[in-house]
Amino acid sequence: MENGFATLAAFGYRKDPFEPVRIRTGDGDILRRIFQMAVMSNAIFSVVAPWGAGKTTAIEMASAEIDAHIIRVITADKERVKVHDIERTLIKQLLPAESIVRDRDARAHQLRRIVGEAAKEKPVILLIEEAHCLHNSTLRALKRIREYEWLGKRPLLSMILIGQYDKLRSGNLEELRLGTRSDTYRLKGLAPSESARYINETVGEHFEEEAIKAISELPVARNFLELQEALITLMSSAIANGSKTISIFDVFSVYGGGVKQLMEKYDIAAGTICDATGLDKTTVSLLVNNKPHTLSGDTERTAREAINAALKNLIRNPGGKRLKAVGNE
């Protein structure tokens, strides 16, 4: 985000207020239960969500509750990860004192022994982030590793693949998914109540309660990074207007959100909006209550623009006189 640190510094922050905050979410709670099931079943499990949706945090919270050998494949270039990189990572992290065998067949036997013996103590989890970047041949090799047997036990480990989409479900890898015990969980994103909690635990002291509620209902509030950017954008806008408190009107002016809260604050009836815009009551009600599911994209966009323009005129008329807010003197 452009000038994000400058904006935060202007509000008195000496370090990034978002960095240390981790919150439990509905996605995380569901993921914890599925994660435990996948580990106990030695399955392949994919966690899918866009960048910034909190995949890594959710996995960290889920894995913290399981006593297991968690093996992370750490590299900056997942596209170049080969099966021998994964084999070496497993051997090195499970038994650091043992030298890695160079011969491929001998190394495969070494890996079976090391993983098999480790799995006697507690489950072994292979965790790969940005798994959608892996080459198809590397993903196919994962199936072979899962087929390794040691002392009559197979499979020896579970695999958690974290990515922006589930590559195992692509056409040329469908046989791999069907040939293994695999499942996928797609993160739903932050619920409004979770977004509001996150705001309160980070920069909420600078936001009015109505503003927090309005922001939490915006589409950008479903994703941690998009929500952070929206908050900083609003803070930057407030500074430009000579204020360090973000109001419901700021949220409305920048993002067109908080229509319902503004109507309640300034005692504006839905009928008044209908009269000012020419829209029918059903359309106004759907948009005011953030339920535009039955409207086409063009209809929703046009109607929102009309409602927003009408609200601005009603709240701040051409003469500059503002309507009296409910509860204000």
Secondary structure as the mmCIF struct_conf table of DSSP 4:
data_model
#
loop_
_struct_conf.conf_type_id
_struct_conf.id
_struct_conf.beg_label_comp_id
_struct_conf.beg_label_asym_id
_struct_conf.beg_label_seq_id
_struct_conf.end_label_comp_id
_struct_conf.end_label_asym_id
_struct_conf.end_label_seq_id
TURN_TY1_P TURN_TY1_P1 GLU A 2 ASN A 3
HELX_RH_AL_P HELX_RH_AL_P1 GLY A 4 ALA A 10
TURN_TY1_P TURN_TY1_P2 PHE A 11 GLY A 12
BEND BEND1 ARG A 14 LYS A 15
BEND BEND2 PRO A 17 PHE A 18
TURN_TY1_P TURN_TY1_P3 GLU A 19 PRO A 20
HELX_RH_AL_P HELX_RH_AL_P2 GLY A 26 MET A 40
TURN_TY1_P TURN_TY1_P4 SER A 41 ASN A 42
STRN STRN1 ILE A 44 VAL A 48
TURN_TY1_P TURN_TY1_P5 TRP A 51 GLY A 52
BEND BEND3 ALA A 53 GLY A 54
HELX_RH_AL_P HELX_RH_AL_P3 LYS A 55 ALA A 64
TURN_TY1_P TURN_TY1_P6 GLU A 65 GLU A 65
BEND BEND4 ILE A 66 ILE A 66
BEND BEND5 ALA A 68 ALA A 68
STRN STRN2 HIS A 69 ARG A 72
BEND BEND6 ALA A 76 ALA A 76
HELX_RH_3T_P HELX_RH_3T_P1 LYS A 78 ARG A 80
HELX_RH_AL_P HELX_RH_AL_P4 VAL A 83 LEU A 94
TURN_TY1_P TURN_TY1_P7 PRO A 96 ALA A 97
BEND BEND7 GLU A 98 GLU A 98
HELX_LH_PP_P HELX_LH_PP_P1 SER A 99 VAL A 101
BEND BEND8 ARG A 102 ASP A 103
HELX_RH_AL_P HELX_RH_AL_P5 ARG A 104 GLU A 121
BEND BEND9 LYS A 122 LYS A 122
STRN STRN3 VAL A 124 ILE A 128
BEND BEND10 GLU A 129 GLU A 130
HELX_RH_3T_P HELX_RH_3T_P2 ALA A 131 CYS A 133
BEND BEND11 LEU A 134 LEU A 134
HELX_RH_AL_P HELX_RH_AL_P6 ASN A 136 ARG A 146
TURN_TY1_P TURN_TY1_P8 GLU A 147 GLU A 147
STRN STRN4 TRP A 150 TRP A 150
TURN_TY1_P TURN_TY1_P9 LEU A 151 GLY A 152
STRN STRN5 LYS A 153 LYS A 153
STRN STRN6 SER A 158 GLY A 163
BEND BEND12 GLN A 164 TYR A 165
HELX_RH_3T_P HELX_RH_3T_P3 LYS A 167 ARG A 169
BEND BEND13 SER A 170 SER A 170
HELX_RH_3T_P HELX_RH_3T_P4 GLY A 171 LEU A 173
HELX_RH_AL_P HELX_RH_AL_P7 GLU A 174 LEU A 178
TURN_TY1_P TURN_TY1_P10 GLY A 179 GLY A 179
BEND BEND14 THR A 180 THR A 180
STRN STRN7 SER A 182 ARG A 186
HELX_RH_AL_P HELX_RH_AL_P8 PRO A 192 THR A 202
TURN_TY1_P TURN_TY1_P11 VAL A 203 VAL A 203
HELX_RH_3T_P HELX_RH_3T_P5 GLY A 204 HIS A 206
STRN STRN8 PHE A 207 PHE A 207
HELX_RH_AL_P HELX_RH_AL_P9 GLU A 209 SER A 216
TURN_TY1_P TURN_TY1_P12 GLU A 217 GLU A 217
BEND BEND15 LEU A 218 LEU A 218
HELX_RH_3T_P HELX_RH_3T_P6 PRO A 219 ARG A 222
BEND BEND16 ASN A 223 ASN A 223
HELX_RH_AL_P HELX_RH_AL_P10 PHE A 224 ALA A 240
TURN_TY1_P TURN_TY1_P13 ASN A 241 GLY A 242
BEND BEND17 LYS A 244 THR A 245
STRN STRN9 ILE A 246 ILE A 246
HELX_RH_AL_P HELX_RH_AL_P11 ILE A 248 TYR A 255
HELX_RH_AL_P HELX_RH_AL_P12 VAL A 259 LYS A 265
TURN_TY1_P TURN_TY1_P14 TYR A 266 ASP A 267
HELX_RH_AL_P HELX_RH_AL_P13 ALA A 270 THR A 277
HELX_RH_AL_P HELX_RH_AL_P14 LYS A 281 VAL A 288
TURN_TY1_P TURN_TY1_P15 ASN A 289 ASN A 290
TURN_TY1_P TURN_TY1_P16 HIS A 293 THR A 294
BEND BEND18 LEU A 295 LEU A 295
HELX_RH_AL_P HELX_RH_AL_P15 GLY A 297 ILE A 315
STRN STRN10 ARG A 316 ARG A 316
TURN_TY1_P TURN_TY1_P17 PRO A 318 GLY A 319
BEND BEND19 GLY A 320 GLY A 320
HELX_LH_PP_P HELX_LH_PP_P2 LYS A 321 LYS A 321
STRN STRN11 ARG A 322 ARG A 322
HELX_LH_PP_P HELX_LH_PP_P3 LEU A 323 ALA A 325
TURN_TY1_P TURN_TY1_P18 VAL A 326 GLY A 327
#
